[in-house]
Amino acid sequence: MDLRKQISAFMKDESGLSTVEIILILVVLIALVLIFKDEMIEIVEDIFKNINKRIDKI
């Protein structure tokens, strides 16, 4: 089977997630990360501050 037939068969295959669906999911995830980047950084910093405080108590 030559490469063109393999690519054509791959593009026509509808089982599982399609490439377009995967790309759309990635775009949404990247958009969420960009929108909430500052909030996520703040949450992670607070978590590490709390961890450091509790380590001192142990």
Residue pairs with C-beta under 8 A, 6 or more apart in sequence:
1 9
33 40
